[in-house]
Amino acid sequence: MLRSAPKFYEVAKRIIEITEGCIVVAHNASFDYRILRTEFSRLGYDFIRETLCTVELSKKLIPDQVSYSLGKLVRALGIPVTDRHRANGDAMATVKLFKMLLAKDVKKEIISGLIQKEIKSGLLPKLLDIVESLPSKTGIYYIHNDKGTLIYIGKSRNIKKRVNQHFTDTSAKSRKIQREVFAVTFELTGSELIALLKESEEIKINKPIYNGAQRKSIFLWGLYQEKDKNGYLNLKLQKADGRKKEIMSFTSMQDAKNYLLKITEKYTLCQKLNGLFETKNSCFKYKINECHGACIGNETPENYNIRVEEFIREMKFENDNMVIVDKGRTIDERSAVLIENGIYKGYCFYDLNYQINNIEILKNIIIPMQNNRDTRTIIHSYLKRNKVIKIFKF
């Protein structure tokens, strides 16, 4: 194989061309970069490029690994490797490792550092050029100013279209973004669920200036259960209260009412008991035979509460251990959201089934995320309104 390989001087020009304006990413980058510089110096050329080392990044973002050699690290993380110790096999393994590291970097320190280096180089992209460089796919986008600082984080099923809306909108916030934007980076997720979860988490961590309202919980209304003096379980809409455990949360009162109307109809509940119909007598649904009469005592609390409790059970995954499998970033990839003992642990992307069938490997490749009211509501809402590839419990 080496006997038929080209000499370095034969490929030197091509290496310069493909690395121009790029950053060299390698596992133990200082070694590879030193070899390249040595070979180029023999040809009388001063080869200078920025580098990123996946060994250093792994130690920071995936601590406490037994070994950080490429072979052992990718094996521990469940990253598939072919042609180990061959240039192509090691390069592909490093690409997959780097993608995982970018996903684990929730503070976006890697990307912000690269933006700052671009600024020093004097590049000034126009808005149209920025939009043209973006994909029409599902994911998260990050808007940076000329200091590399994140000023806005968003998610969309079509990143290019959404960013273009920011750049053409005439609202006060959009005009400020248009004036300050220097670069837009993105991260594809494939799954809209993961995009929603990442957006919520990363806004809270990075606190971009133009995500003001979303820095705190965006779910301002909650659906709560309470038992009235007659023993009936009522479903009540109230302002979100962190001291109480809600069944479901909503961004607006109108969304909350619409959802409660739908649930009341689906489970044949009483509009009056759920606060949707004010009357001293029976509710409207009873008059058209769509309520069993709990509002006037014609149905016992025991029978009525069975249907309320059925709804509440469906809305909770307390103590559940499950993996939500959905689309990945490419055709041959899947995404996974891990819930353990009813707690949202995080998400990952995988190529091979053994990565999610083996829970220990799954825990290694999971990007840890916060479990809070917002994440629980996002998962509940998404599963109620959208289909995923599969959900399996363990």
N, C-alpha and C positions, 0 to 999 in steps of 0.2 A: 504493500500500500504506500509506504513512504518512498519507495524506489520510483514510483510513477508520479509522485506529488510534484507540483511546480516549485521552482526556486522562489525565494522571497522577492527578489527583484522583479520577477515576472508578475507578481500580484500586488506589488507596493502601490502602484498608481491607483488600482481599484480600491484598495483599503483607504487611501486618502479621500477618494471620491465618496465612498459610502459612509465615511465617518465625519465628513465636512458638516459643521454646524450641529453635530450630535454629541451626546454624552456616552462614553463607553461604560456599560454596565457589565460587571464580571464578578465571579465568586473569587475572592482574594484578588481584587482589581489591581493592587500595587504590583503584584507579580506579573500579570499579563501586560500591564502598561509598561513596566520596565523592559520586558522582552521586546515589545513593539518599538520602544524608543531606541533600544540598543541596535536592533536590526536596521532601523531607518538611519541612525547615525553612521552606520557603516556605508550607507549609500550617500552620505553627505546631506541628509535632510533632517531638519529639526521638527519632529513630530510632536505636536502639543494638542492634547484634548482634555476636556473635563472628564472625571471618572466618578462612578458610584460603586461602592463595594457591598455586595449582598451579604458578605460575612459580617461586616460591621452593623449593617441594618438589621440582620437577623438577631444579633446579640442584643440589640436595643429593643426590637419589637416582638421577638419570640424568645424571652429569657429562659434560663434553666434547662436548656436542651443538653443532652448527654454529650453530643458532639456537633460541631458546626462545619464539619467537612461536608462537601456537597452531597456525596452518596448517602451518608448516614442521616443528614438533615432531611433530604427529600423523602427518604424511606420513612422516617418518623412522622413526617407531615402527610404521608399518603400521596405524594406527587409521583405519578407514573414516569418511569425513565426507560428509554430504549437506547441501545448503543452506548452504554455507560463507558466512560473513558475515551469515547470518540468525540471529536469536535462537535458534530451535529447533535449527538445525544446530550452532552453536557450543556450545550448552548440552549437547547429546548427546555431542559430541566431548570436552568437559571432563569429563563423567561417566565416560566410558571411560578417559580419561587418569588421573582420580583413582583409579579402581579399580585401575589398573596401579600407581600410586604406593603405594597401601595394600599391595598384594602385595609390592612391592619393599622395603617398610619392615619388614625382618625383626626389627629391635630393638623394633618396636611403639611407637616414640616418638610417632607421631601420635595413636594411640588412647589411650595412657597420658596424654598431655597433655590430651585431651578429658575423660577420666575425672576428672582433677584439677580441671578447671573445674566439673564436675558436683558434686564434693564441696564446693567453695566455695559452690555455690548451695544447699546444705543438703538435697539430695534423698536420701532413705533408702529405697530400694526393698526390698520384702519378697521372700523366696525364691520364693513363688508367682508374684509379678509378674515376677520375672526369668525363670522357666521359661516363662511364657506369652508372653514377648516373643521367644522363640527359635524358629527354624525346625526342622521335622522333615526336614532335608536333610543331605547329606554335606558335611563341612568340618572346620575347626579351631575350637575354642572357647578363650577366654582368661578366666581367673578373676582378678579384681583385688581388692585389699583397699582400705580407706578412705584409703590414701595414693596410690592409682592404681598401685601396684606389682603386677606379675604374680606370682601365687602358685601358679598351676597352668595348664598347657597340655595339651590333650587333642585327640583326633580321634575322629570317629564318623560312621557312615552315617546316624545320626539324632541330631543335636545336642541337640534338646529332651529326648529320652528319656535320653540319657547324662547330661546335667547334672542331670536330675531324680533319677537314681540317686545322684549325689554328694550331693544334698540330702536324700535319704531313707535313705541307708546309715548303719549304726550303727558302722562301723569307726572307730578312733581318728583316722586321717587325714581321713576324711570329716567327722567332727564338728569338727575344727579348721577345715576349709574352710568349713563351715556358719557357724561363729562369726565368721570373718574376712571372708567375701565381702561386697563392696559392689556389684560389677557384673560381668556376664559379657558380653563382646563375642565376635563370631564372624566367620569369614571362610569363605564357601562356596567349595568347590573342584569340586563335581560329580564329579570323579575321585577314587576312594579312593586310588589310587597317589600322587597329588599330596598328598593329606591326610597320608599316611604319611611322605612325604619332608619336608613342611613341619614336621610334628610333631617329627621327629627333629632337624632342623636348628635349629628355634627353641628347643627345650628346651636344646640345647647352648649357644646364644648367650645366652639370657636367664637360664638357670639358676634357674627358679622353685623356691621352697623345698620345695613338696610334690611335685615331680618328682624327688626325690632320686636314686632308682636309675637314672633315665633320663638324668641329666646326663652320665654316661659311656656307653660302649657297652652296649646292652642285649643284645647277642649274645655270650653267654659261652662258647659251644661252637662248635668249627669242624670241618669235614670236610676232611681233608688226604690227599694221595696220597704214598705212599712205595713204593719198590721193595724187595722182600725179597731174601734171599741167593740165591734160585732164579730171580730175574728177573721175578717176578710183581708187577704194580702192585696194591698194597693200598689200600683206602679206609679211613682210620682216623679215629675220633672222638676229639678231644682238647680240653682247655681252650683257648680262643682264645689265640693267641700272635701278637702284633703283629710279631714278627720273621719269621714264616713267612706265606706266601701261601695262604690257605684257598680251597677250591673253593666252599664255602657256609658260612654261619654260622647259629646257632640260639639262641633265647632259653633253652632248657632241654635237658637231656640226653635227656628223653623224646621231645621233638620231633625231636631229632637222630636217635635210634634208629629212630623210626617212619619217618623219611624215608629212612634208609639201608636199612631193610628193603624199602621200596617200590622203591628204585633197584636193589637186589640182585636183586629178582624181575624187574623190567622188563628189565634188560639180561642176565639169566641169569648173574649173577656168583656167586661162592662165598661163602657165609656164614662159613666158617672164615677165609678170607683177609681178609675185611672185619671180623673181630673180633666177629661176631654169634653164633658157635657154637664153644665150646671143646671140642676133641677132639684126640686124637693120631692119629686115623684120618680117614676121609672125613666130610664134613659131612652133616647130615640130608637136605639137598636132593638130594645125589648118590644117596642110597638110594632116593629116589622119582623118579629120572630128571629132576630139574630143575636139575642142576648137571653140567657136562661133565667134572668130575673134576680140576680144577686143584689141588684140595686134596690129592690123592694122586699128582699128576704125570701123570695120564692125558691132560690137555690141555696143549699147549705154551704157554710164556709168551707167545710171539708172537701166537698166536690169541686167547688170553684177553685180552691187553692191548689188542687192537683194540676190544673192546667197552667197556673202561674208558675208553679215550681218546675214544671216541664220546660217552660221557656227559660227560666233562670239556669237550669242544668245545661241546656244547650248553649248558653252564652258563656259558660265558664269552662276552663280546663284546669281547675285546681287539682293538684297532685298528679296531673297527667304527665307522662313521659312520651314525647312524640317528636317526629321530624316532619316538617312540611316541605315537600319536594316540589319545585317549580322550575320554570325555564332558566337556562343559564345564559351566558354571554355569547355562546356559539352553539351551533346545531348539536355538537357532540358533548355538550356540557350541561350540567344541571346545577341548580342552587338548592341549598338546604337551610331551613331555619330550625334551630334546636330549642325545644322546650323541655326542661327537666324539673320534675316535681312541681309543675305548674308555673315555673319561672322561666322567662325568656332569657336564653343564654347568649345567643348571637347567631351568626349566619356564616355560610361558606359556599364555595363553588367546588365541584368535583367532576372528575372524568370517569372514574371507575366505581362500580357498585360497592366494592369492598370498603371504600372509604366511609360510607355511611352505615354499612352493616356492622362494622367494627366501631363500637361507640368510643373506645379509647383513641383510635385514630381520628374519629370525627371531632373529639374534644381538642385534639392538637391543631387541627386546621380551622377550627371555628374562630371567627373574628369576634372577640367578646364585646357585648353591648349591654347597656343599662336596661334593667327591668323596672319600668315605672308605669304610671297610669296611661301615659301617651302610647307607649309601645303595646301595652295590652289592648288598648282600644283600636289601634291601627290593625293589629292582627285579627281581632274579633270582627271588625268592620270589613276587612278585606275578604276573610273567609266566608262571610255572609253574602257578599255581593259578587264574588269572583270564584272561578274554578281554578284549582291548582292541579298539577299532574297526579300527585297522590299524597296521602298522609298515612304514615305508619307509626304505630305505638310500640314501645319496648318496655 
